[in-house]
Amino acid sequence: MTVIREPAVAGSFYPGNAPELGRTVEFLLEEAKCGDVGAPKALIAPHAGYIYSGAVAAAAYARLRPYRDQYERVILLGPCHRVPVRGFALSSADVFRTPIGDVPLDTQAIAGMDIPLVEVFDDTHIYEHSLEVHLPFLQSVLGSFSLVPIVVGNTTPECVAEVLDALWGGPETLIVISSDLSHYLSYDQARAVDGETRRAIEDLDVRGIDHDTACGATPIGGLLITAKRRGMRVNTLDLCNSGDTAGDRRNVVGYGSWVFVEQ
């Protein structure tokens, strides 16, 4: 029997029916300004509701379209918001479902993970949105692919880098890091703080990222460690906050997207 992880935030974070969701994602992708910087190996993109951060996420995912047939597997890491995790939580599901369809998991890679504090913990996946909101974009811009979804909890960037190295693969494997930026600052404060985060990511400076500046600081940090060691090139694609999209400017959440390319 196929084990399905059902969508938890369809109808709230993004449209809950397939036709509307397809139209929404396609509109966001078409609106994205998309210069070709080379085949992405890794992306950082936000995970808020599409009315808030969908355009910023689309700026990253639009970069995949010219290379859609290259990718066979996506490694997707995001922070936990619901059920706390010690280390890393894998899923025992066979597929992750969205209104668009089912994404098969790379069960062989998941079963082969032999790293301390990396283990199956389904409870944290059930209601977690930080991974789910990326799937409709991936389904829209890629061909067939398998997924390794990882919820990142109480661990270190160095441990994340170890996990990334174990799953890195070749050109067929895409890494996606899910993170929003600063939370509940004023508009001007957020612009200043998120600007510093942008510079840290562009400089591959793991010390410049913490959980006050990005909820996905730990997986971002792991990617920065790996990217620096591998001599990767990083480009900022978009940076804004909810005051620019669908919220007021008194208490905003920051969003950014980046693309990492192997030299």
Backbone hydrogen bonds in HBPLUS format (Angstrom, degrees):
<---DONOR---> <-ACCEPTOR-->    atom                        ^
c    i                          cat <-CA-CA->   ^        H-A-AA   ^      H-
h    n   atom  resd res      DA  || num        DHA   H-A  angle D-A-AA Bond
n    s   type  num  typ     dist DA aas  dist angle  dist       angle   num
A0094-ASP N   A0003-VAL O   2.76 MM  91  5.08 160.4  1.79 133.8 140.7     1
A0095-VAL N   A0003-VAL O   3.21 MM  92  6.63 150.9  2.30 160.6 165.0     2
A0005-ARG N   A0095-VAL O   2.95 MM  90  6.28 164.7  1.97 156.9 162.0     3
A0097-ARG N   A0005-ARG O   2.96 MM  92  6.05 175.7  1.96 163.9 162.7     4
A0012-SER N   A0009-VAL O   3.07 MM   3  5.36 159.6  2.11 127.1 128.5     5
A0013-PHE N   A0009-VAL O   2.94 MM   4  5.50 151.6  2.02 148.8 158.1     6
A0011-GLY N   A0014-TYR O   2.63 MM   3  5.52 150.8  1.72 161.4 171.9     7
A0050-TYR N   A0013-PHE O   2.87 MM  37  6.12 163.1  1.90 170.7 165.4     8
A0021-LEU N   A0017-ASN O   2.95 MM   4  6.03 162.9  1.98 160.4 166.0     9
A0022-GLY N   A0018-ALA O   2.84 MM   4  5.92 164.6  1.86 155.9 159.9    10
A0023-ARG N   A0019-PRO O   3.02 MM   4  6.24 160.6  2.06 147.4 152.5    11
A0024-THR N   A0020-GLU O   2.91 MM   4  6.08 158.8  1.95 149.1 155.1    12
A0025-VAL N   A0021-LEU O   2.97 MM   4  6.14 173.2  1.97 158.8 159.7    13
A0026-GLU N   A0022-GLY O   2.98 MM   4  6.03 162.2  2.01 146.6 152.3    14
A0027-PHE N   A0023-ARG O   2.91 MM   4  6.04 157.3  1.96 146.5 152.6    15
A0028-LEU N   A0024-THR O   3.04 MM   4  6.30 163.6  2.07 151.3 155.3    16
A0029-LEU N   A0025-VAL O   2.92 MM   4  6.15 159.4  1.96 153.1 158.8    17
A0030-GLU N   A0026-GLU O   2.89 MM   4  6.03 159.0  1.93 150.0 155.8    18
A0031-GLU N   A0027-PHE O   3.00 MM   4  6.16 145.9  2.11 146.3 155.2    19
A0032-ALA N   A0029-LEU O   3.23 MM   3  5.19 142.3  2.38  95.8 106.4    20
A0041-LYS N   A0260-PHE O   2.81 MM 219  5.77 172.8  1.82 163.1 165.6    21
A0175-ILE N   A0041-LYS O   2.94 MM 134  6.22 164.9  1.96 148.3 153.4    22
A0042-ALA N   A0260-PHE O   3.25 MM 218  4.95 159.4  2.29 135.1 135.9    23
A0260-PHE N   A0042-ALA O   2.80 MM 218  4.95 160.4  1.84 155.3 152.0    24
A0043-LEU N   A0175-ILE O   2.86 MM 132  6.33 143.1  2.00 147.2 158.8    25
A0177-ILE N   A0043-LEU O   2.81 MM 134  6.10 166.0  1.83 154.8 159.5    26
A0044-ILE N   A0258-TRP O   3.03 MM 214  5.08 154.7  2.09 136.7 139.0    27
A0258-TRP N   A0044-ILE O   2.98 MM 214  5.08 151.0  2.07 136.7 143.7    28
A0045-ALA N   A0177-ILE O   3.02 MM 132  6.46 157.0  2.07 166.3 173.2    29
A0179-SER N   A0045-ALA O   3.01 MM 134  6.12 161.1  2.05 140.5 146.4    30
A0052-TYR N   A0049-GLY O   2.88 MM   3  5.46 145.6  2.00 116.0 126.4    31
A0053-SER N   A0049-GLY O   2.98 MM   4  6.22 165.4  2.00 160.0 163.2    32
A0054-GLY N   A0050-TYR O   2.88 MM   4  3.93 143.7  2.01 113.0 117.7    33
A0056-VAL N   A0053-SER O   3.13 MM   3  5.31 120.9  2.49 101.5 115.8    34
A0057-ALA N   A0053-SER O   3.03 MM   4  6.33 161.3  2.07 158.8 164.2    35
A0058-ALA N   A0054-GLY O   2.86 MM   4  6.04 157.3  1.91 147.4 154.3    36
A0059-ALA N   A0055-ALA O   3.14 MM   4  6.34 137.8  2.32 136.1 145.5    37
A0060-ALA N   A0057-ALA O   2.96 MM   3  5.43 138.3  2.14 109.0 120.1    38
A0061-TYR N   A0057-ALA O   3.03 MM   4  6.40 166.3  2.05 154.1 157.5    39
A0062-ALA N   A0058-ALA O   2.87 MM   4  5.73 155.1  1.93 149.3 153.1    40
A0063-ARG N   A0060-ALA O   3.08 MM   3  5.64 145.6  2.20 111.8 121.0    41
A0064-LEU N   A0061-TYR O   3.05 MM   3  5.50 159.0  2.10 112.3 118.8    42
A0065-ARG N   A0062-ALA O   3.33 MM   3  5.67 150.0  2.42 107.2 114.4    43
A0067-TYR N   A0064-LEU O   2.86 MM   3  5.40 147.3  1.97 119.5 130.1    44
A0068-ARG N   A0065-ARG O   3.35 MM   3  5.02 165.4  2.37 112.4 109.3    45
A0070-GLN N   A0067-TYR O   2.84 MM   3  5.41 159.2  1.89 122.2 129.4    46
A0072-GLU N   A0172-GLU O   2.76 MM 100  5.11 166.1  1.78 136.8 140.2    47
A0146-SER N   A0072-GLU O   2.88 MM  74  6.30 154.8  1.95 138.2 141.6    48
A0073-ARG N   A0172-GLU O   3.11 MM  99  6.31 152.7  2.19 162.7 157.7    49
A0174-LEU N   A0073-ARG O   2.91 MM 101  6.30 162.6  1.94 156.0 160.7    50
A0074-VAL N   A0146-SER O   2.85 MM  72  6.30 151.4  1.94 152.8 161.5    51
A0148-VAL N   A0074-VAL O   2.88 MM  74  6.25 152.4  1.95 164.1 164.4    52
A0075-ILE N   A0174-LEU O   2.77 MM  99  6.14 165.2  1.79 166.4 171.6    53
A0176-VAL N   A0075-ILE O   2.81 MM 101  6.10 162.9  1.84 167.5 165.3    54
A0076-LEU N   A0148-VAL O   3.02 MM  72  6.08 159.6  2.07 140.0 146.6    55
A0150-ILE N   A0076-LEU O   2.81 MM  74  6.07 161.8  1.84 170.9 170.5    56
A0077-LEU N   A0176-VAL O   2.97 MM  99  6.34 165.1  1.99 169.7 173.9    57
A0178-SER N   A0077-LEU O   2.84 MM 101  6.11 163.2  1.87 165.0 168.7    58
A0078-GLY N   A0150-ILE O   3.16 MM  72  6.66 150.7  2.25 158.7 166.1    59
A0152-VAL N   A0078-GLY O   2.79 MM  74  5.79 168.5  1.81 151.6 155.6    60
A0154-ASN N   A0085-VAL O   2.81 MM  69  6.15 166.6  1.83 153.7 152.1    61
A0087-GLY N   A0154-ASN O   3.20 MM  67  5.21 135.0  2.42 105.5 116.6    62
A0153-GLY N   A0087-GLY O   2.86 MM  66  5.21 164.9  1.88 171.1 167.5    63
A0088-PHE N   A0117-LEU O   2.74 MM  29  6.00 161.2  1.77 175.9 171.4    64
A0119-GLU N   A0088-PHE O   3.25 MM  31  6.43 171.5  2.26 150.7 149.6    65
A0089-ALA N   A0151-VAL O   2.87 MM  62  5.03 163.6  1.90 148.7 154.1    66
A0151-VAL N   A0089-ALA O   3.08 MM  62  5.03 162.4  2.11 143.9 144.9    67
A0090-LEU N   A0119-GLU O   2.88 MM  29  5.66 165.9  1.90 130.0 133.9    68
A0121-PHE N   A0090-LEU O   3.04 MM  31  5.86 169.2  2.05 144.7 141.8    69
A0105-LEU N   A0094-ASP O   2.89 MM  11  5.51 166.4  1.91 146.0 143.8    70
A0096-PHE N   A0103-VAL O   2.91 MM   7  5.18 155.1  1.97 144.8 150.1    71
A0103-VAL N   A0096-PHE O   2.81 MM   7  5.18 162.2  1.84 147.4 153.6    72
A0098-THR N   A0101-GLY O   2.88 MM   3  5.32 157.8  1.93 150.0 157.4    73
A0101-GLY N   A0098-THR O   3.05 MM   3  5.32 135.7  2.25 106.8 118.2    74
A0147-LEU N   A0104-PRO O   2.91 MM  43  6.24 140.0  2.08 138.6 151.0    75
A0107-THR N   A0105-LEU O   2.94 MM   2  5.41 125.3  2.25 106.2  90.1    76
A0106-ASP N   A0147-LEU O   2.84 MM  41  5.48 157.3  1.89 134.5 136.9    77
A0110-ILE N   A0106-ASP O   3.06 MM   4  6.36 161.1  2.10 153.3 159.2    78
A0111-ALA N   A0107-THR O   2.89 MM   4  5.97 160.9  1.93 143.7 148.8    79
A0112-GLY N   A0108-GLN O   3.03 MM   4  6.14 135.7  2.24 137.7 149.4    80
A0112-GLY N   A0109-ALA O   3.19 MM   3  5.05 127.3  2.49  90.1 104.0    81
A0113-MET N   A0110-ILE O   3.31 MM   3  5.50 166.1  2.33 106.6 110.8    82
A0118-VAL N   A0115-ILE O   3.12 MM   3  5.63 141.6  2.27 145.7 142.3    83
A0125-HIS N   A0122-ASP O   2.91 MM   3  5.27 139.5  2.08 110.6 122.7    84
A0128-GLU N   A0125-HIS O   3.38 MM   3  5.13 147.4  2.49  95.4 104.6    85
A0133-VAL N   A0129-HIS O   3.24 MM   4  6.03 175.6  2.24 154.3 153.2    86
A0134-HIS N   A0131-LEU O   3.14 MM   3  5.85 154.3  2.21 120.0 127.1    87
A0135-LEU N   A0132-GLU O   3.02 MM   3  5.55 147.6  2.12 116.3 125.1    88
A0138-LEU N   A0134-HIS O   3.11 MM   4  6.40 164.8  2.13 156.4 161.0    89
A0139-GLN N   A0135-LEU O   2.80 MM   4  5.99 162.4  1.83 162.3 167.3    90
A0140-SER N   A0136-PRO O   3.06 MM   4  6.09 135.8  2.27 134.0 144.7    91
A0140-SER N   A0137-PHE O   3.07 MM   3  5.09 128.0  2.35  95.5 109.6    92
A0141-VAL N   A0137-PHE O   3.03 MM   4  6.28 143.2  2.17 151.8 161.1    93
A0142-LEU N   A0138-LEU O   3.04 MM   4  5.75 150.6  2.13 150.0 154.3    94
A0159-CYS N   A0156-THR O   3.08 MM   3  5.24 123.2  2.42 100.3 113.8    95
A0160-VAL N   A0156-THR O   3.06 MM   4  6.46 154.3  2.13 149.5 157.2    96
A0161-ALA N   A0157-PRO O   2.87 MM   4  6.18 156.9  1.93 151.3 157.1    97
A0162-GLU N   A0158-GLU O   3.13 MM   4  6.43 145.5  2.26 137.9 146.6    98
A0163-VAL N   A0159-CYS O   3.07 MM   4  6.43 154.7  2.13 148.5 154.5    99
A0164-LEU N   A0160-VAL O   2.87 MM   4  6.18 162.2  1.90 157.2 162.4   100
A0165-ASP N   A0161-ALA O   2.93 MM   4  6.11 159.3  1.97 147.6 152.9   101
A0166-ALA N   A0162-GLU O   3.11 MM   4  6.33 150.8  2.19 142.3 149.9   102
A0167-LEU N   A0163-VAL O   3.17 MM   4  6.43 136.0  2.38 143.7 155.0   103
A0167-LEU N   A0164-LEU O   3.13 MM   3  5.21 132.8  2.37  97.9 110.5   104
A0168-TRP N   A0164-LEU O   2.86 MM   4  5.56 109.0  2.37 146.5 163.4   105
A0173-THR N   A0170-GLY O   3.08 MM   3  5.77 171.7  2.09 124.7 127.3   106
A0181-LEU N   A0254-GLY O   2.77 MM  73  4.56 164.2  1.80 137.7 132.6   107
A0254-GLY N   A0182-SER O   2.82 MM  72  5.05 162.1  1.86 147.9 152.4   108
A0184-TYR N   A0252-VAL O   2.63 MM  68  4.81 119.1  1.99 135.4 153.1   109
A0252-VAL N   A0185-LEU O   2.82 MM  67  5.60 165.3  1.84 157.9 159.2   110
A0190-ALA N   A0186-SER O   2.84 MM   4  6.00 165.3  1.86 160.0 164.1   111
A0187-TYR N   A0249-ARG O   3.11 MM  62  5.00 146.4  2.23 153.9 143.9   112
A0191-ARG N   A0187-TYR O   3.03 MM   4  6.29 157.7  2.08 148.4 154.3   113
A0192-ALA N   A0188-ASP O   3.15 MM   4  6.40 154.9  2.22 145.7 151.5   114
A0193-VAL N   A0189-GLN O   2.93 MM   4  6.20 170.1  1.94 159.3 161.6   115
A0194-ASP N   A0190-ALA O   2.78 MM   4  5.77 169.6  1.79 156.0 159.7   116
A0195-GLY N   A0191-ARG O   3.01 MM   4  5.91 137.0  2.20 129.6 140.7   117
A0196-GLU N   A0192-ALA O   3.19 MM   4  6.54 147.5  2.30 143.5 150.8   118
A0196-GLU N   A0193-VAL O   3.09 MM   3  5.25 121.4  2.45  98.2 112.0   119
A0197-THR N   A0193-VAL O   3.06 MM   4  6.46 152.6  2.14 146.5 154.6   120
A0198-ARG N   A0194-ASP O   2.86 MM   4  6.09 154.4  1.92 143.5 150.4   121
A0199-ARG N   A0195-GLY O   3.10 MM   4  6.39 158.3  2.15 144.1 148.9   122
A0200-ALA N   A0196-GLU O   2.98 MM   4  6.27 154.7  2.04 147.0 154.1   123
A0201-ILE N   A0197-THR O   2.95 MM   4  6.23 161.2  1.99 155.7 159.8   124
A0202-GLU N   A0198-ARG O   2.91 MM   4  6.15 164.5  1.94 154.4 159.2   125
A0203-ASP N   A0199-ARG O   2.90 MM   4  6.02 142.9  2.04 142.8 152.7   126
A0205-ASP N   A0200-ALA O   2.82 MM   5  4.91 172.7  1.83 153.4 153.3   127
A0204-LEU N   A0201-ILE O   3.06 MM   3  4.88 158.1  2.11 101.2 107.8   128
A0208-GLY N   A0205-ASP O   3.04 MM   3  5.59 158.3  2.09 115.0 121.7   129
A0209-ILE N   A0206-VAL O   3.36 MM   3  5.71 165.5  2.39 114.5 115.0   130
A0213-THR N   A0210-ASP O   3.02 MM   3  5.50 147.0  2.13 109.4 119.0   131
A0214-ALA N   A0210-ASP O   2.99 MM   4  6.19 134.4  2.20 148.5 162.4   132
A0217-ALA N   A0214-ALA O   3.07 MM   3  5.01 133.6  2.30 119.9 114.3   133
A0220-ILE N   A0216-GLY O   2.95 MM   4  6.06 162.9  1.98 160.4 166.0   134
A0221-GLY N   A0217-ALA O   2.78 MM   4  5.84 159.4  1.82 145.6 151.9   135
A0222-GLY N   A0218-THR O   3.01 MM   4  6.32 154.6  2.08 150.5 157.1   136
A0223-LEU N   A0219-PRO O   3.05 MM   4  6.31 155.5  2.12 146.8 152.6   137
A0224-LEU N   A0220-ILE O   2.90 MM   4  6.23 157.3  1.95 155.1 162.0   138
A0225-ILE N   A0221-GLY O   2.98 MM   4  6.24 159.2  2.02 152.3 157.0   139
A0226-THR N   A0222-GLY O   3.11 MM   4  6.31 165.8  2.13 146.8 150.4   140
A0227-ALA N   A0223-LEU O   2.73 MM   4  5.85 163.9  1.76 156.0 161.1   141
A0228-LYS N   A0224-LEU O   2.95 MM   4  6.00 158.8  2.00 146.2 151.2   142
A0229-ARG N   A0225-ILE O   3.11 MM   4  6.29 161.9  2.14 146.7 151.8   143
A0230-ARG N   A0226-THR O   2.95 MM   4  6.11 144.1  2.09 145.5 155.6   144
A0232-MET N   A0227-ALA O   2.93 MM   5  5.04 173.4  1.94 148.8 150.3   145
A0231-GLY N   A0228-LYS O   3.25 MM   3  5.12 159.7  2.29  99.2 105.3   146
A0233-ARG N   A0261-VAL O   2.87 MM  28  5.21 168.5  1.88 158.1 159.1   147
A0261-VAL N   A0233-ARG O   2.81 MM  28  5.21 161.3  1.85 152.9 159.4   148
A0235-ASN N   A0259-VAL O   2.96 MM  24  5.43 154.9  2.02 153.0 161.1   149
A0259-VAL N   A0235-ASN O   3.00 MM  24  5.43 157.2  2.06 150.4 157.7   150
A0237-LEU N   A0257-SER O   2.84 MM  20  5.43 171.0  1.84 151.1 150.5   151
A0257-SER N   A0238-ASP O   3.01 MM  19  5.39 150.0  2.10 148.7 148.0   152
A0240-CYS N   A0255-TYR O   2.98 MM  15  5.49 163.5  2.01 154.9 159.8   153
A0255-TYR N   A0240-CYS O   2.84 MM  15  5.49 166.7  1.85 156.1 152.1   154
A0244-ASP N   A0241-ASN O   2.80 MM   3  5.52 158.2  1.84 122.2 129.3   155
A0242-SER N   A0253-VAL O   2.88 MM  11  5.45 147.3  1.99 144.3 154.7   156
A0245-THR N   A0242-SER O   3.20 MM   3  5.02 142.6  2.35  92.9 103.5   157
A0247-GLY N   A0242-SER O   2.76 MM   5  5.08 139.8  1.92 161.2 149.0   158
